[in-house]
Amino acid sequence: MFQKQTFKIEDIYVPVKRRKTLKPETVDEIAQSMLEEGQLTPIMVRPDKDHFILVEGLHRLEACRALGEETIEGFIVEARFH
């Protein structure tokens, strides 16, 4: 079972391929929801040397960044090897 943790936003790397899927209107909607209700769903990251790589939760991450947050809640997951 995953244990929720707090991560520094500056320590999370977003892969270029994932960044291309960003929708500003979705970020705005999530940011508004976070102002009203807080972060409801944690992001998922995987460790990589001295930072974390975003696995899931791009719009939540960017909403927190837009709100000026320095941290975000999430889970650490293991990388899948094919």
C-alpha positions as CSV (number, residue, x, y, z in Angstrom):
1,M,0.0,0.0,0.0
2,F,1.2,3.5,-0.8
3,Q,2.0,6.0,1.9
4,K,1.2,9.7,1.0
5,Q,4.2,12.0,1.2
6,T,4.9,15.7,0.6
7,F,7.3,16.6,-2.2
8,K,8.9,19.9,-3.1
9,I,7.5,21.0,-6.5
10,E,11.0,22.1,-7.6
11,D,12.2,18.5,-7.2
12,I,9.8,17.0,-9.6
13,Y,10.8,16.7,-13.3
14,V,8.1,16.5,-15.9
15,P,9.1,14.6,-19.1
16,V,8.8,16.6,-22.4
17,K,6.4,14.1,-23.8
18,R,4.1,14.5,-20.8
19,R,4.4,18.4,-20.9
20,K,3.0,18.4,-24.4
21,T,-0.4,17.1,-23.0
22,L,-0.9,20.2,-20.7
23,K,-4.2,21.9,-21.1
24,P,-4.3,25.4,-19.4
25,E,-8.0,25.4,-19.0
26,T,-7.8,22.1,-17.0
27,V,-5.0,23.6,-14.8
28,D,-7.3,26.6,-14.1
29,E,-10.2,24.4,-13.1
30,I,-8.1,22.2,-10.8
31,A,-6.5,25.3,-9.2
32,Q,-10.0,26.7,-8.5
33,S,-11.0,23.4,-6.9
34,M,-7.8,23.3,-4.8
35,L,-8.6,26.8,-3.5
36,E,-12.0,25.6,-2.4
37,E,-11.3,22.0,-1.3
38,G,-7.6,21.5,-1.2
39,Q,-5.7,18.8,-3.0
40,L,-8.0,15.8,-3.2
41,T,-5.9,13.4,-5.3
42,P,-2.2,12.8,-4.8
43,I,0.2,12.8,-7.7
44,M,2.5,9.8,-8.5
45,V,6.2,10.1,-8.9
46,R,9.2,7.8,-9.2
47,P,12.6,8.4,-7.8
48,D,15.5,9.2,-10.1
49,K,18.9,10.2,-8.7
50,D,18.5,13.6,-7.0
51,H,14.9,14.3,-8.1
52,F,11.5,12.7,-8.9
53,I,9.9,12.0,-12.3
54,L,6.2,12.7,-12.6
55,V,4.3,9.6,-13.5
56,E,0.7,10.9,-13.0
57,G,-0.8,14.2,-12.1
58,L,0.5,16.9,-14.5
59,H,-2.5,19.2,-14.2
60,R,-2.5,18.9,-10.4
61,L,1.2,19.7,-10.3
62,E,0.8,22.7,-12.5
63,A,-2.3,23.9,-10.6
64,C,-0.2,23.9,-7.4
65,R,2.6,25.7,-9.1
66,A,0.1,28.3,-10.4
67,L,-1.2,28.8,-6.9
68,G,2.3,29.5,-5.7
69,E,2.6,26.3,-3.6
70,E,6.0,25.0,-2.9
71,T,5.0,21.4,-2.1
72,I,2.5,18.8,-3.3
73,E,1.2,15.5,-1.9
74,G,1.9,12.4,-3.7
75,F,2.9,8.7,-3.8
76,I,6.2,7.1,-4.8
77,V,5.7,4.4,-7.3
78,E,8.2,2.0,-8.8
79,A,9.2,2.3,-12.5
80,R,7.9,-0.5,-14.8
81,F,10.5,-2.3,-16.8
82,H,9.3,-3.8,-20.1
